[in-house]
Amino acid sequence: MDGFINLLKPPGMTSHDVVAYVRKKLKTRKVGHLGTLDPAAAGVLPVAVGQATRLIEYLERVAIKEYLAEIVIGITTATWDLEGEILEQKDASFLTAGDIEKVLKHFHGEIEQIPPLASAVKVSGKPLYLYQRRGEKVDPPKRKVFIDNIELLEFLANKPQPEVRLYIRCSRGTYIRSIANDLGNFLKTGATLKFLLRTRSGPFLLNDSNLLHEDFILIPPEQVFQDFPKINLTGEQYLRVKNGGGVKVETKGENFGPVFAYYEGKIIATGMICGQIFQPEKVFRFGE
């Protein structure tokens, strides 16, 4: 059993909880997930099964993420979401949708983020949440992320702490809780994440996702990676590649990768092309 499952993670479960559930349901240990979701968040959580777990890294390098985020303006919490202790509340009823739109311009393109203290980002080999639990001071490292698009979908005013609903399309590693906190800093009111729904992770979309109690739909690797660079091998090349050997291929570029090598419509290896030689890095025997 090799392939991917597009799962809809419900709120209240960790990403590891979902993996454990799939392992038990499919009776296999070879299960891994793509892109962690916070326990309180919901949405697309792709899971790899069998040999497909060795392909996760290729998706993680390029996977675009899309989210719907609900943010409360005027509240600051220790975790930058409503799961944490409320540290401060301010009246933000004076804000308008125009004020939000103006501030959102700061979140386009490449930006620097400070990850939440309540996160798994590591400093000196330890996750930030351990420092927070122990009350130890630490400077979270700034990270560069890319926000492809951020839009205000809804502004709920007429109360001391108005709420906004955002659509966000971003690179891997982007913390939506950090966007919420930074939004509050720009507005000088504080802000925190109320709810998060991931609607896309790479080729996996919310509308196609499986609920945990449903029969799982196993997506073949060839479907998931259909838009990645590929080469088709002859029978002779296949025999060489499956044993780890390089083969000469006809390509337009001299050096690039990763490349997916196919034989008879199946992925049999991934690797790099250097000087028109395909050199396999990983060899697969899907279905065997």
C-alpha positions in Angstrom: 0.0 0.0 0.0 1.7 3.1 -1.3 0.3 6.6 -1.9 -1.2 9.7 -0.4 -4.4 10.4 1.5 -5.9 13.9 1.5 -7.3 14.1 5.0 -9.4 16.8 6.7 -8.0 17.2 10.2 -10.7 18.2 12.7 -10.0 20.7 15.5 -8.7 19.2 18.7 -6.3 16.6 17.2 -2.6 17.1 16.7 -1.1 16.2 13.4 0.6 13.2 15.2 -2.8 12.1 16.4 -4.0 11.9 12.8 -0.9 9.8 11.8 -1.5 7.4 14.7 -5.2 7.1 13.7 -4.2 6.2 10.1 -1.5 3.7 11.2 -4.1 1.9 13.3 -6.8 2.0 10.6 -4.5 0.8 7.8 -2.5 -1.5 10.1 0.9 -0.1 8.9 3.7 1.8 10.6 4.9 3.6 7.4 2.8 6.7 7.6 3.9 10.4 7.7 2.2 13.7 7.3 3.0 16.8 5.2 2.9 20.2 7.0 1.9 20.3 10.7 -1.4 21.9 11.7 -1.9 23.3 15.2 -4.2 21.2 17.3 -6.9 23.9 17.3 -6.8 24.3 13.5 -8.7 22.3 10.9 -8.2 21.5 7.3 -6.1 19.8 4.7 -3.5 17.4 6.2 -1.9 15.2 3.5 -0.7 11.9 4.7 1.8 9.6 2.9 1.6 5.8 3.3 4.2 3.1 2.6 7.0 4.0 0.2 5.3 7.4 -0.5 6.7 8.6 2.8 10.0 8.9 1.1 8.5 11.4 -1.3 7.2 13.9 1.4 10.4 16.0 1.1 9.7 16.9 -2.5 6.3 18.2 -1.8 7.5 20.1 1.3 10.0 22.0 -0.8 7.4 23.6 -3.0 4.0 23.2 -1.5 1.9 26.3 -1.5 -0.5 26.6 1.4 -3.9 28.4 1.5 -5.8 29.3 4.6 -9.0 31.0 5.8 -8.2 32.7 9.1 -10.5 34.4 11.6 -8.7 37.0 13.7 -10.0 39.0 16.7 -8.7 42.6 16.9 -8.1 44.1 20.4 -7.0 40.9 22.2 -3.4 39.8 22.9 -2.7 36.3 24.2 0.4 34.4 25.2 0.1 31.9 22.3 -1.2 34.4 19.7 -4.4 32.4 19.4 -7.5 32.0 21.7 -6.0 28.8 23.2 -3.6 30.9 25.3 -3.9 33.2 28.3 -5.4 36.6 27.5 -2.7 39.2 28.3 -4.4 42.4 27.3 -7.7 43.7 25.9 -8.3 47.0 24.1 -11.3 48.7 22.6 -10.7 48.5 18.8 -14.3 49.5 17.8 -12.9 52.6 16.0 -11.3 50.5 13.3 -12.8 50.3 9.8 -12.4 47.8 7.0 -10.2 50.4 5.3 -7.8 50.4 8.2 -7.4 46.7 7.9 -6.9 46.8 4.1 -4.2 49.5 4.6 -2.3 47.4 7.1 -2.5 44.2 5.0 -0.3 45.8 2.4 2.6 45.1 4.8 2.0 41.4 4.3 2.6 41.0 0.6 5.7 39.3 -0.9 8.7 38.2 1.2 8.4 39.2 4.8 10.2 38.4 8.1 8.3 36.6 10.8 9.0 35.8 14.4 7.4 32.4 15.2 5.1 32.1 18.2 6.7 30.9 21.5 4.1 28.2 21.6 5.6 26.5 18.5 7.9 23.6 17.6 10.6 25.9 16.0 13.9 24.9 17.6 16.5 27.1 19.3 19.7 25.4 20.5 18.1 22.0 19.8 15.0 22.7 21.9 11.5 23.6 20.7 10.3 27.1 21.6 7.3 25.7 23.6 9.6 24.1 26.1 11.2 27.5 26.9 7.7 29.0 27.3 6.5 26.1 29.6 9.6 26.5 31.8 9.4 30.3 31.9 12.8 30.7 30.3 13.6 33.7 28.2 14.6 33.1 24.6 14.8 35.1 21.4 12.9 33.3 18.6 14.8 33.5 15.3 13.3 35.6 12.5 12.3 33.6 9.5 11.8 34.8 5.9 8.5 33.6 4.4 6.6 34.5 1.2 3.0 35.7 1.2 1.7 35.3 -2.3 -1.7 36.8 -1.5 -3.7 38.1 1.5 -7.2 39.4 1.2 -9.8 40.8 3.6 -13.0 38.7 3.1 -15.1 40.0 5.9 -15.0 42.7 8.6 -17.3 42.3 11.6 -17.5 45.7 13.4 -19.8 47.3 15.9 -18.2 45.7 19.0 -15.1 46.4 21.2 -13.1 43.6 19.6 -14.0 43.4 15.9 -13.2 40.3 13.9 -11.7 39.9 10.4 -11.8 37.0 8.1 -8.8 36.6 5.8 -7.8 34.5 2.8 -4.0 33.8 2.8 -1.9 32.1 0.2 1.7 31.6 1.4 4.9 29.5 1.4 5.7 26.6 3.7 6.8 27.6 7.2 4.4 30.6 7.4 2.8 31.0 10.8 -0.7 32.4 10.6 -0.6 33.1 14.3 2.4 35.4 13.6 0.4 37.2 10.9 -2.4 37.8 13.5 0.0 39.1 16.1 1.8 41.3 13.6 -1.5 42.7 12.4 -2.3 43.7 16.0 1.1 45.3 16.3 0.6 47.4 13.2 -2.9 48.5 14.4 -1.5 49.2 17.9 -4.5 47.3 19.3 -3.3 43.7 19.6 -4.8 40.8 17.7 -5.0 37.0 18.0 -6.1 34.1 15.9 -9.6 32.8 16.6 -9.8 30.0 14.1 -7.8 28.6 11.2 -8.8 26.4 8.3 -6.2 25.2 5.8 -7.9 24.8 2.4 -4.9 23.8 0.3 -1.5 22.1 0.8 0.3 21.8 -2.6 -1.9 19.7 -4.9 -4.3 18.7 -2.1 -7.5 20.7 -1.8 -10.1 20.9 0.9 -13.0 20.0 -1.4 -11.3 16.6 -2.2 -10.4 15.7 1.4 -11.4 12.6 3.3 -13.0 12.7 6.7 -11.3 10.4 9.2 -14.3 8.1 9.6 -14.7 7.6 5.8 -13.0 5.0 3.7 -9.7 6.5 2.6 -9.0 7.2 -1.0 -5.4 6.3 -1.7 -4.0 8.7 -4.3 -1.1 7.2 -6.4 2.2 9.1 -6.4 2.0 9.5 -10.2 -1.1 11.7 -9.8 0.4 13.8 -7.0 3.6 14.5 -8.9 2.2 14.8 -12.4 3.3 18.4 -12.8 6.9 17.8 -11.6 9.8 17.5 -14.1 10.0 13.9 -15.4 11.7 11.6 -17.8 10.6 8.4 -19.4 13.0 5.5 -19.3 13.5 2.7 -21.8 13.6 -0.9 -20.6 17.4 -1.0 -20.6 17.6 2.3 -18.7 15.1 1.1 -16.2 17.2 -2.0 -15.4 20.2 0.3 -14.8 18.4 2.9 -12.7 16.6 0.4 -10.4 20.0 -0.8 -9.4 21.2 2.8 -8.7 23.1 3.4 -11.9 23.0 6.6 -13.9 21.7 6.9 -17.5 22.1 9.4 -20.3 18.9 11.3 -21.2 17.9 13.9 -23.7 17.1 17.1 -22.0 17.1 20.8 -22.7 18.9 21.8 -19.6 22.2 20.4 -18.3 21.8 20.5 -14.6 18.5 20.4 -12.7 16.3 18.5 -10.4 14.6 16.9 -8.7 13.4 14.8 -11.6 11.0 11.9 -11.5 11.9 8.9 -13.6 9.0 6.9 -15.0 8.9 3.4 -16.5 5.6 2.1 -18.0 3.7 5.0 -16.4 5.1 4.4 -12.9 7.5 6.4 -10.8 10.6 4.3 -10.3 13.2 6.8 -9.1 13.9 10.4 -8.2 17.2 12.1 -8.9 19.2 14.9 -10.5 20.3 15.5 -14.1 23.9 16.6 -14.4 25.5 17.0 -17.8 22.6 15.0 -19.4 23.1 12.1 -17.0 20.2 11.2 -14.8 21.6 10.0 -11.4 19.0 8.4 -9.1 18.8 9.5 -5.5 15.9 7.3 -4.4 14.6 4.2 -6.1 11.1 2.9 -5.6 9.2 -0.3 -6.1 5.6 0.8 -5.7 3.1 -2.0 -5.6 5.7 -4.6 -4.7 
